[in-house]
Amino acid sequence: MAIKYAPNYKKENTLFICVHHSGGIENNPLASTKLFTADTIDKAHQTKWNYKSSLGYYGGYNFFCDYWGNVIQFRAVGEETMAQKGYNFNGQVVSICLAGNFTKGVDVPSEAQKMALEELIRQFPQVPNSNIVPHRHFRDTECYGNSLSDDWARNLPDVTYTMGPDIEEQKKTLLKKIIELYQLIIKKLLLK
């Protein structure tokens, strides 16, 4: 994915990656939202805030990742977001939202979402692993859901990849994960 940056963005400004979940819905906080799309979030945020980004979206996060691992960039990195009030300007925090309600007993992140999140995190190598945090790090909220520990996003299996001389080995590992994901999908389809 070719990430878009605000014209005044400086890499050293980004100190945190903040992970969100779409959560429940207003009249049902325990509703599953794993099938929410970028369009669903964009329309909801247009109604809620009506704050259009330089990329033409209303979604309040820098990135949104749906259940299938598709990533949409709502806001340029360095552009003001609607998330983490007080930390949401100048690229200080990159906001990534995963579709789903990760409250205990509702949804869990899909393998495709985990892989997409890992890839996004690798785009910001200047952010220390300890600064990959849930939304609740900045505000009194359950977000990214109480079924995930505070260090869940920083402990994804391959989150520590770096681009370097072992790039071929990294490609092999990623290809292996993709094959495993397809095998899992095929197995589930055959069990139906």
trRosetta pair geometry for C-beta under 8 A, 3 or more apart (Angstrom, degrees):
i j d omega theta_ij theta_ji phi_ij phi_ji
1 71 5.9 -49 -77 80 158 128
1 73 7.4 145 170 -37 127 115
1 119 7.4 102 15 134 110 124
1 120 7.8 -8 51 -90 139 76
1 123 7.9 -54 72 -73 100 146
3 73 6.7 149 -135 -95 62 150
3 77 6.2 18 165 -9 118 126
3 123 5.8 114 -32 -178 146 148
4 55 6.3 131 76 -87 154 120
4 73 5.9 145 28 123 101 152
4 76 4.7 -81 118 -113 95 86
4 77 7.2 157 91 10 50 78
5 9 4.2 -113 178 46 107 151
5 76 5.7 94 -169 -179 12 101
5 77 4.9 -38 -112 62 71 94
5 78 5.6 55 -170 9 77 126
5 91 7.8 12 -149 -91 93 137
6 9 4.5 120 58 -41 79 101
6 54 7.1 123 -108 22 81 153
6 76 4.5 131 -58 113 67 125
6 77 6.7 -127 -1 87 82 44
6 78 3.3 -129 33 93 113 111
6 79 4.5 154 -70 -54 122 75
6 91 7.0 -145 31 -51 116 107
7 78 8.0 -150 41 107 33 142
8 78 6.3 180 76 166 69 132
8 90 7.7 -62 110 -127 109 71
9 13 6.9 -125 -161 40 63 133
9 76 7.3 -130 -42 145 136 104
9 77 5.8 75 -130 106 153 82
9 78 3.0 -112 -88 -59 101 154
9 90 7.9 150 -114 -171 60 47
9 91 5.0 92 -137 -45 94 147
10 13 4.8 100 71 -17 85 105
10 78 7.7 110 14 -109 46 126
10 91 7.1 179 51 57 53 142
11 14 6.4 -54 -170 21 44 107
11 126 5.8 124 158 -8 98 154
12 126 6.7 -122 -104 -179 46 156
13 78 7.0 80 75 -109 144 88
13 90 5.2 -121 -172 146 143 92
13 91 4.3 85 98 80 121 106
13 92 5.8 -80 162 -77 88 54
14 17 7.9 35 174 -64 109 71
14 77 7.1 -14 -78 179 131 119
14 91 4.9 -64 -68 152 84 98
14 92 6.7 164 -113 -146 38 15
14 93 7.5 129 -144 -89 70 14
14 94 5.9 20 -144 -31 121 103
14 124 5.7 -97 129 -152 147 124
14 126 6.2 104 77 79 99 117
14 127 6.0 -65 132 -65 100 102
15 92 5.6 -13 23 -168 102 71
15 93 7.1 -41 61 -74 79 61
15 127 6.8 110 170 -117 19 84
15 131 6.0 -108 153 -170 66 154
16 87 7.1 -1 43 168 136 137
16 92 6.9 23 28 144 94 70
16 93 4.4 -17 73 -113 106 84
16 94 7.3 -165 99 27 57 66
16 127 6.5 111 -122 -142 12 120
16 131 4.6 -119 -106 171 65 103
16 132 7.6 159 -164 -88 65 29
16 133 6.1 -35 -161 24 114 111
16 137 7.8 -163 -157 99 142 144
17 93 7.3 148 -105 -163 18 68
17 94 5.0 -22 -114 65 71 101
17 96 6.5 7 -179 3 97 116
17 120 7.8 142 -151 123 136 101
17 121 5.9 128 131 -115 177 82
17 124 6.1 152 -67 69 117 145
17 127 5.3 93 -21 146 97 167
17 131 6.8 102 19 120 68 80
17 132 4.8 -6 63 -117 108 73
17 133 7.3 146 79 24 56 61
17 153 7.5 -140 107 137 110 136
18 83 6.7 -177 97 137 134 127
18 84 5.6 128 24 -50 175 136
18 87 7.8 107 -35 105 146 132
18 93 5.0 19 -7 -180 118 120
18 94 7.1 170 24 78 71 46
18 95 5.2 -23 71 -106 102 66
18 96 7.2 164 84 26 50 70
18 133 5.8 -24 -109 75 67 84
18 134 7.3 49 -161 168 71 15
18 135 5.8 82 173 -89 109 56
18 137 6.9 -137 -120 49 97 118
18 138 6.6 -18 -119 -7 142 130
19 96 5.3 -25 -110 74 66 97
19 97 7.7 142 -167 -95 52 31
19 98 6.8 12 -173 -9 98 106
19 117 7.0 34 -117 -144 127 128
19 132 7.1 36 -19 176 111 82
19 133 7.2 -172 20 95 82 33
19 134 5.7 -52 69 -107 87 53
19 135 7.1 -106 84 -32 42 74
19 144 5.3 -10 115 -59 91 150
19 153 4.5 166 -3 -79 155 158
20 61 6.4 -133 35 -93 136 135
20 83 6.4 -106 -50 -131 144 143
20 95 6.4 17 -9 -172 120 94
20 96 6.9 176 24 89 78 44
20 97 4.1 -30 76 -104 109 78
20 98 7.1 176 86 20 54 65
20 134 7.7 112 -88 -162 40 66
20 135 4.8 56 -97 -48 81 126
20 143 5.3 -9 -140 175 75 123
20 144 5.7 -171 -149 -90 21 91
21 33 7.8 126 156 70 91 119
21 97 6.9 132 -118 -160 11 75
21 98 5.5 -32 -109 68 66 87
21 99 7.8 37 -161 158 69 8
21 100 5.4 -68 -157 82 109 74
21 101 6.3 126 142 -114 127 27
21 102 4.6 -153 -80 8 164 104
21 107 7.9 166 -167 75 133 120
21 143 6.0 -161 35 -146 79 78
21 144 4.4 110 -18 -154 96 72
21 145 4.9 16 16 -26 155 108
22 33 4.3 -125 97 121 120 138
22 36 5.0 -168 177 44 176 155
22 41 6.5 -110 -116 -88 116 111
22 97 6.2 84 -67 170 69 115
22 98 7.3 -111 -15 96 81 45
22 99 5.2 8 -10 -133 132 47
22 100 6.2 113 32 36 96 29
22 101 6.8 -69 79 -65 78 65
23 29 7.2 -40 167 -152 99 73
23 33 6.6 27 77 22 31 147
23 101 5.4 56 -166 -116 24 82
23 103 7.5 65 -142 -30 67 107
23 142 7.7 115 -117 78 114 104
23 143 6.2 -57 -65 -96 119 94
23 145 7.2 -174 -99 -71 68 87
24 28 5.7 -130 178 111 116 59
24 29 3.7 138 55 -159 157 34
24 30 5.6 2 -103 -19 135 16
24 31 4.7 108 -153 37 82 79
24 33 6.7 -176 -117 -25 23 118
24 101 5.0 65 -67 -123 59 139
24 103 6.9 -7 -43 0 104 139
24 106 7.5 -107 -79 -125 90 165
25 28 5.3 25 61 55 91 81
25 29 7.6 -140 52 -83 38 31
25 31 4.7 -15 14 48 98 145
25 33 6.7 143 -48 -76 86 115
28 31 4.0 82 104 -40 114 107
29 101 7.9 152 168 -153 52 135
29 103 7.2 75 146 -33 88 166
30 101 7.1 140 -157 141 31 149
30 103 6.3 -104 -116 84 67 142
30 105 7.6 -13 -154 92 112 106
30 106 5.8 -157 -166 -83 68 122
31 101 6.4 134 85 -28 51 159
31 106 7.6 55 96 -145 18 129
32 35 7.4 50 129 7 102 89
32 100 7.4 -31 -164 -142 71 63
32 101 5.8 -136 -124 28 34 115
32 106 5.6 -180 -89 -178 70 93
32 107 5.3 117 -139 -56 86 106
33 36 4.6 6 174 -24 88 121
33 99 6.2 -130 128 -173 83 74
33 100 5.9 168 79 -121 76 14
33 101 4.9 97 20 -36 94 93
33 107 7.0 -98 48 -11 58 150
34 67 4.9 72 166 -88 85 126
34 99 5.6 96 -154 129 36 95
34 100 4.2 31 -94 -99 75 84
34 101 7.3 -91 -43 14 73 69
34 107 4.3 169 -57 -130 113 141
34 110 7.5 109 -164 -36 118 106
35 67 6.1 -30 -94 -8 44 143
35 99 7.1 -177 16 158 4 135
36 40 4.4 -126 -159 80 82 146
36 41 6.1 83 157 -47 121 89
36 66 7.1 -145 91 -124 60 85
36 99 4.5 -167 61 -140 90 109
36 100 7.8 -142 26 -41 104 36
37 40 4.8 112 50 -2 67 99
37 41 7.4 -137 96 3 42 85
37 66 5.7 2 -124 -104 53 134
37 99 7.5 7 -78 -94 22 147
38 41 5.9 -57 -152 41 35 108
38 42 5.9 38 151 -24 69 110
38 59 6.8 -53 -166 -62 81 150
38 64 4.9 140 -110 87 85 134
38 66 6.4 -84 -34 -51 78 109
38 70 7.5 -95 -25 111 117 109
38 72 3.9 48 -114 19 154 154
38 74 7.5 -169 -159 -69 105 97
39 42 5.5 -52 -139 37 30 115
39 43 6.3 28 161 -16 64 106
40 43 6.3 -62 -152 37 23 105
40 44 6.4 20 154 -16 62 111
41 44 5.7 -58 -147 39 31 111
41 45 6.1 22 159 -13 67 110
41 59 5.1 47 121 -114 107 106
41 61 7.9 -27 159 19 143 111
41 64 5.5 -175 56 -125 158 155
41 74 7.8 -86 111 -77 120 142
41 97 7.0 145 -136 100 157 147
41 99 7.9 -121 -44 -92 123 89
42 45 6.1 -61 -146 41 25 105
42 46 6.4 31 152 -26 63 105
42 57 5.3 -90 -125 -159 115 95
42 58 5.2 107 -169 51 69 87
42 59 4.7 -54 -92 -48 68 92
42 74 6.9 -171 -95 -117 92 113
43 46 5.5 -48 -146 29 33 115
43 47 6.6 31 154 -16 63 103
43 58 7.5 90 -84 59 17 131
44 47 5.9 -57 -156 37 31 109
44 48 6.1 23 151 -15 67 113
45 48 5.3 -54 -134 44 37 110
45 49 5.6 -20 -179 30 74 105
45 51 7.7 -70 157 45 99 84
45 58 4.5 171 99 128 97 93
45 59 5.2 127 33 -109 153 33
45 60 4.9 -159 -136 -25 138 90
45 82 6.7 168 -153 36 119 157
46 49 7.5 -74 -120 59 14 67
46 50 5.7 54 -171 -96 55 58
46 52 8.0 34 -114 -77 89 77
46 58 3.7 105 -73 66 76 175
47 50 7.4 34 -112 -55 6 85
48 60 8.0 -49 82 -42 127 128
49 58 6.9 163 70 -178 94 98
49 60 6.4 90 18 -80 152 113
49 82 5.4 -104 -58 -114 172 147
50 58 6.7 -36 -120 -136 28 127
51 58 6.5 115 62 -147 51 75
51 60 7.4 60 64 -99 117 81
51 82 6.2 142 57 -70 139 115
52 56 6.8 -18 -173 -145 105 28
52 57 7.2 155 -150 82 64 24
52 58 5.8 -45 -95 -85 57 72
53 56 6.7 -41 74 26 80 22
53 57 5.0 -2 34 59 117 74
53 58 7.2 -167 -5 -85 86 21
53 59 7.5 -33 -11 56 132 69
53 74 5.9 130 -2 152 156 70
53 75 4.3 -134 -125 -102 143 75
53 76 7.0 163 175 1 114 74
53 79 6.1 92 -150 129 97 150
54 75 7.4 83 31 -147 81 63
54 76 5.4 -21 60 -4 122 122
54 79 5.7 -140 9 -105 114 151
55 73 6.3 -129 -140 112 173 91
55 74 6.6 165 68 170 131 26
55 75 6.4 -159 17 -106 118 26
55 76 6.1 154 -40 -42 107 79
57 72 7.6 134 -93 148 158 116
57 74 4.2 -116 100 -148 145 73
57 75 7.0 -112 69 -55 111 61
58 74 7.6 -60 71 -163 26 115
59 64 5.7 -82 -170 -33 154 132
59 72 7.4 101 18 106 163 116
59 74 3.3 -102 76 -120 114 149
59 75 7.2 -136 88 -25 83 89
59 97 7.9 -136 -179 34 115 138
60 74 7.1 3 34 120 16 152
60 75 7.7 -6 -177 -24 22 134
60 81 5.7 90 168 177 66 81
60 82 2.9 -70 -142 49 116 115
60 83 5.5 126 135 -36 105 81
60 95 7.5 -47 124 111 73 155
61 64 5.7 120 67 -63 127 79
61 74 5.6 88 71 39 63 134
61 75 6.9 -166 110 19 29 110
61 81 6.1 34 -123 -155 26 129
61 82 7.7 -66 -47 49 45 84
61 83 5.6 38 -95 -18 71 138
61 95 4.1 -128 -144 117 80 111
61 96 6.5 113 175 -109 129 14
61 97 4.4 -153 -33 -11 167 109
62 73 6.5 -27 163 -149 66 80
62 74 6.6 180 -173 54 13 84
62 75 5.0 -85 -108 67 51 91
62 76 7.7 -53 -136 106 90 12
62 77 5.7 46 -143 -87 136 68
62 79 7.9 139 -105 56 85 91
62 81 6.1 -67 -45 -84 72 132
62 94 5.2 -59 31 -162 158 72
62 95 4.9 136 7 55 87 72
62 96 6.7 -41 65 -70 96 58
63 71 5.6 -13 -168 -167 112 104
63 72 7.1 152 -155 79 59 45
63 73 5.5 -33 -97 -104 74 62
63 74 6.9 -174 -88 13 18 84
63 94 7.5 23 5 168 108 97
63 95 7.2 178 32 98 68 58
63 96 4.6 -9 69 -116 109 76
63 97 7.1 -177 95 27 58 66
63 120 5.9 -163 82 -129 172 146
64 71 7.1 155 79 -151 44 55
64 72 5.0 -11 58 58 96 95
64 74 6.0 63 -12 -31 105 114
64 96 7.8 169 -85 -162 26 54
64 97 4.9 -16 -113 68 72 101
64 99 7.3 64 176 -50 93 85
65 69 6.5 -16 -171 -141 103 34
65 70 7.1 159 -151 77 56 40
65 71 5.0 -20 -97 -96 80 78
65 96 6.7 21 -9 -180 112 97
65 97 7.1 -179 24 90 71 50
65 98 5.1 -24 68 -109 105 66
65 99 6.8 -127 97 0 56 81
65 113 5.3 121 130 -136 124 83
65 116 4.7 157 -139 105 132 139
65 117 6.4 -106 5 -62 170 78
65 120 7.6 -113 -59 -23 129 142
66 69 7.2 -47 72 22 69 18
66 70 4.9 3 38 54 110 93
66 72 7.9 51 -23 -4 97 102
66 99 4.8 24 -136 -5 48 141
66 113 7.8 -127 100 -88 29 98
67 99 5.2 -77 -44 82 72 126
67 100 6.8 110 -90 -57 89 102
67 110 5.2 86 -171 -10 69 141
67 112 7.1 67 146 67 46 120
67 113 6.6 -51 -139 -50 32 115
68 110 7.3 -16 -84 86 25 159
68 112 5.4 -33 -178 110 32 160
69 110 7.0 -109 -49 93 84 117
69 112 3.0 -108 -38 163 116 99
69 113 5.7 -137 -87 -66 66 39
69 115 6.0 -2 -129 66 134 101
69 116 4.3 169 -157 -37 79 122
70 116 7.6 -54 14 -100 8 154
71 116 5.3 172 -52 -171 111 125
71 119 7.9 -130 -24 81 152 120
71 120 6.7 169 -125 -67 153 117
73 76 7.5 58 156 -87 120 39
75 79 4.7 -138 176 80 99 120
75 80 7.6 -97 -168 81 144 37
75 81 5.4 177 61 -94 162 82
75 95 8.0 32 51 53 124 109
76 79 4.2 88 61 -13 85 122
77 91 5.3 58 160 -118 79 105
77 94 5.9 -14 -126 -108 106 103
78 90 6.3 -19 -151 -167 68 27
78 91 3.8 -18 -89 -50 61 111
80 88 5.7 64 -159 128 69 94
80 89 4.9 -9 -98 -101 85 79
81 84 7.1 44 81 41 118 89
81 88 4.5 -117 58 -163 82 107
81 93 7.7 -94 34 86 134 95
81 95 5.0 152 171 15 170 139
82 88 7.0 123 -47 -169 2 157
83 88 5.8 155 74 -107 52 122
83 93 7.6 -116 103 107 101 126
83 95 4.2 116 62 -121 145 154
83 97 7.8 -165 -73 -57 149 107
83 135 6.9 -92 -168 -120 112 111
84 87 4.2 -55 146 64 118 104
84 88 4.9 155 79 -63 82 90
84 93 5.1 -18 70 75 162 159
84 95 6.6 -160 4 -81 111 116
84 135 7.0 -138 -68 -141 85 77
84 138 4.6 12 -131 109 94 168
84 139 7.0 -154 -116 -22 54 113
85 88 6.1 -32 -100 -2 28 126
85 139 7.4 73 35 -79 88 131
86 138 7.4 179 65 -175 107 114
87 92 5.2 -120 -172 99 73 126
87 93 4.6 53 138 -11 108 131
87 138 5.8 -104 19 -132 141 141
88 92 7.5 -75 -53 53 8 104
88 93 6.4 -50 -94 54 47 112
88 95 7.4 6 -124 -35 91 131
89 92 6.6 31 69 7 50 109
91 94 7.1 7 -160 -67 70 79
93 138 7.6 -7 -98 -63 165 151
94 120 7.9 -170 138 161 133 108
94 124 6.0 -153 6 -56 154 160
94 127 7.6 -95 22 -56 117 152
96 117 6.4 125 142 -126 147 86
96 120 5.7 124 -105 120 145 156
98 102 7.7 45 84 -35 119 125
98 109 5.7 -14 161 -113 155 104
98 113 5.1 77 -145 -170 118 133
98 117 6.8 -26 -75 -69 120 123
98 144 7.2 53 37 -151 109 121
99 113 7.4 -135 44 -98 78 134
100 106 7.7 147 176 116 81 103
100 107 3.8 -142 -163 115 101 145
100 108 7.3 -70 -179 71 149 10
100 109 6.3 -169 47 -87 159 53
100 110 7.9 175 -56 -15 142 82
100 113 7.5 -52 -5 -67 133 172
100 145 7.7 -43 117 -40 93 152
101 106 4.3 -49 98 126 104 147
101 107 5.0 106 53 17 61 111
101 145 6.5 135 169 -98 45 125
102 106 7.0 -144 -105 70 10 105
102 107 6.0 -69 -78 80 50 85
102 108 6.8 79 -121 -114 84 37
102 109 6.8 1 -92 -40 124 82
102 144 5.6 16 53 150 139 75
102 145 2.6 177 89 45 85 163
102 146 7.7 167 119 34 78 37
102 147 5.1 -129 168 50 76 103
102 148 5.2 -1 156 -11 138 113
103 106 4.8 49 63 8 84 128
103 142 6.7 32 -96 140 94 143
103 145 5.0 -119 -55 -144 42 93
103 146 5.8 33 -135 32 61 89
103 147 6.3 98 160 -15 13 101
104 145 7.8 158 -32 171 49 95
104 146 5.6 -49 -23 90 94 97
104 147 4.4 146 -83 -74 57 94
105 147 7.5 -174 -1 -74 46 130
106 145 7.7 -122 53 -141 117 130
106 147 7.6 -153 38 -14 80 140
107 145 7.9 -101 66 -113 85 163
108 147 6.9 -95 -97 118 79 142
109 113 4.6 -123 -171 86 92 131
109 114 5.6 108 130 -57 123 85
109 117 7.7 -21 -168 -10 145 142
109 148 7.6 52 -13 -82 114 135
110 113 4.6 101 55 3 78 101
110 114 7.1 -139 97 -5 44 84
111 114 5.6 -52 -150 34 35 113
111 115 6.4 34 152 -18 66 104
111 177 7.8 -167 174 177 114 97
111 180 7.9 -126 -176 106 155 99
111 181 5.1 -169 111 -110 137 105
111 184 7.1 92 9 57 155 156
112 115 5.8 -54 -149 37 32 110
112 116 6.4 30 153 -17 65 107
112 181 6.6 105 -68 -156 76 144
113 116 5.7 -55 -145 39 32 110
113 117 6.1 34 155 -21 66 106
114 117 5.7 -54 -146 36 29 112
114 118 6.4 34 153 -22 63 104
114 156 5.7 170 -168 -137 97 123
115 118 5.6 -50 -149 32 32 114
115 119 6.5 32 152 -19 63 104
115 174 7.8 110 -151 -146 114 87
115 177 6.3 156 -99 133 123 135
115 178 7.8 96 -136 -78 162 72
115 181 7.5 -51 -26 -59 146 150
116 119 5.6 -54 -152 35 33 113
116 120 6.5 33 151 -18 66 104
117 120 5.7 -53 -148 36 33 110
117 121 6.3 35 154 -21 66 105
117 153 6.6 -104 164 -142 137 95
117 156 6.5 169 96 -59 112 162
118 121 5.8 -57 -149 35 29 112
118 122 6.5 31 153 -22 63 105
118 156 5.2 -138 -81 118 99 144
118 157 7.9 -30 -95 61 141 67
118 158 5.3 45 -158 79 148 94
118 159 5.3 -122 -126 -89 85 65
118 161 7.4 65 171 18 108 119
119 122 5.8 -54 -152 31 31 113
119 123 7.2 40 148 -29 60 99
120 123 5.7 -49 -164 17 38 117
120 124 7.8 6 152 3 64 102
121 124 6.5 -77 -164 45 39 93
121 127 7.6 -105 -160 70 77 127
121 132 6.3 16 -130 -113 125 136
121 153 7.6 165 -76 165 138 97
121 156 7.6 154 19 41 153 133
121 159 5.5 -13 94 -148 151 95
122 125 6.9 12 -168 -68 49 84
122 159 7.6 -153 -58 -156 81 51
122 161 5.7 -20 -103 78 128 102
122 162 7.7 -178 -143 -104 97 36
122 163 7.5 105 175 -36 114 92
124 127 4.7 29 130 1 110 116
125 162 6.5 78 -125 -125 130 91
125 163 7.9 -101 -60 17 144 92
127 131 5.2 -122 -175 84 88 115
127 132 6.6 99 134 -63 122 80
128 131 4.9 84 63 8 80 104
129 132 6.0 -42 -163 8 44 112
129 154 5.0 109 178 -163 82 114
129 159 7.2 111 -125 121 102 119
129 160 6.9 -9 -87 -92 132 90
130 154 7.0 60 -94 -141 23 163
132 153 5.0 -135 148 109 108 105
132 154 4.0 146 70 -80 117 91
132 159 7.4 -99 25 179 176 144
133 137 3.7 0 160 -21 136 159
133 138 7.6 118 110 -27 132 86
133 150 7.0 -13 -145 -176 76 86
133 153 7.4 -139 -60 55 3 127
133 154 7.7 10 -66 -37 44 117
134 137 5.8 135 66 -19 58 92
134 143 6.4 176 169 119 99 61
134 144 4.3 -123 -138 10 107 98
134 148 7.0 148 -85 100 135 114
134 150 5.9 -109 11 -133 114 58
134 152 7.5 50 -59 39 111 103
134 153 6.9 152 -66 0 70 123
135 138 6.4 -69 -174 40 50 99
135 139 6.4 -32 156 44 84 103
135 141 5.7 -36 115 79 110 128
135 143 3.7 -12 58 104 133 115
135 144 6.0 124 10 -44 94 73
136 139 6.7 -94 -128 69 36 61
136 140 7.4 32 -146 -137 79 20
136 141 5.2 -137 -94 72 75 69
136 142 6.4 -16 -75 -154 127 10
136 143 5.8 165 -45 64 81 62
136 144 7.4 -113 -5 5 97 59
136 150 7.4 -98 74 -108 114 92
137 150 7.2 111 -72 -153 95 105
139 143 7.9 17 72 45 106 114
142 145 6.3 35 141 -111 99 24
142 146 5.4 -54 -162 -42 110 92
144 148 5.6 -33 101 62 102 137
144 152 7.6 -124 83 59 130 132
144 153 7.5 78 35 -41 162 120
145 148 5.3 70 79 15 94 100
148 152 4.1 -57 -176 -13 100 164
148 153 7.7 53 164 -36 134 78
149 152 4.9 138 56 -47 70 87
149 155 8.0 7 74 27 118 135
151 154 5.1 -65 -164 52 72 107
151 155 5.3 60 138 -20 93 115
152 155 6.2 -81 -148 44 22 100
152 156 7.7 50 155 -56 60 74
153 156 6.5 -14 -163 -27 37 104
153 159 7.7 116 157 -102 56 154
154 159 6.4 -169 -164 112 37 161
155 159 7.1 -178 -177 23 3 138
156 159 4.2 102 63 -42 93 111
158 161 5.3 16 168 -32 88 111
158 173 6.7 156 -112 134 135 130
158 174 7.7 138 172 -82 169 76
158 177 7.5 -81 -17 -52 147 153
161 170 5.5 100 -148 -131 124 126
163 167 6.2 28 -155 -93 67 105
163 170 7.8 -99 -107 38 51 167
164 167 6.6 -178 69 -46 33 83
166 169 4.4 -38 180 38 91 120
166 170 6.0 100 120 -26 84 93
167 170 5.4 -54 -149 36 36 115
167 171 6.4 40 152 -23 67 101
168 171 5.6 -49 -149 32 34 113
168 172 6.6 36 151 -19 63 102
169 172 5.6 -51 -151 34 34 113
169 173 6.5 34 151 -19 65 105
170 173 5.7 -53 -148 36 33 112
170 174 6.3 32 154 -17 66 106
171 174 5.7 -55 -147 39 31 111
171 175 6.2 33 154 -20 65 107
172 175 5.7 -55 -146 38 29 112
172 176 6.4 35 152 -23 63 105
173 176 5.6 -51 -150 32 31 115
173 177 6.6 32 151 -18 63 103
174 177 5.7 -52 -151 34 34 111
174 178 6.5 35 150 -20 66 103
175 178 5.6 -51 -148 34 34 113
175 179 6.4 36 152 -19 65 104
176 179 5.7 -53 -149 36 31 112
176 180 6.4 33 151 -19 64 105
177 180 5.6 -52 -148 36 33 113
177 181 6.4 36 152 -22 64 104
178 181 5.6 -53 -151 34 32 113
178 182 6.5 30 152 -16 65 104
179 182 5.8 -55 -149 38 32 109
179 183 6.3 35 152 -21 66 106
180 183 5.6 -53 -147 36 31 113
180 184 6.4 35 153 -21 64 105
181 184 5.7 -54 -152 34 31 113
181 185 6.5 31 151 -18 64 105
182 185 5.6 -52 -147 36 35 112
182 186 6.3 35 154 -19 67 105
183 186 5.8 -53 -146 37 31 111
183 187 6.2 34 154 -21 64 107
184 187 5.7 -53 -146 36 29 113
184 188 6.5 28 156 -17 63 106
185 188 5.9 -57 -151 37 29 109
185 189 6.4 28 153 -18 64 107
186 189 5.7 -57 -148 37 31 111
186 190 6.2 28 155 -18 66 108
187 190 5.8 -58 -147 37 29 109
187 191 6.5 29 154 -22 63 108
188 191 5.7 -56 -149 33 32 113
188 192 7.2 45 151 -36 61 95
189 192 6.0 -43 -162 9 37 116
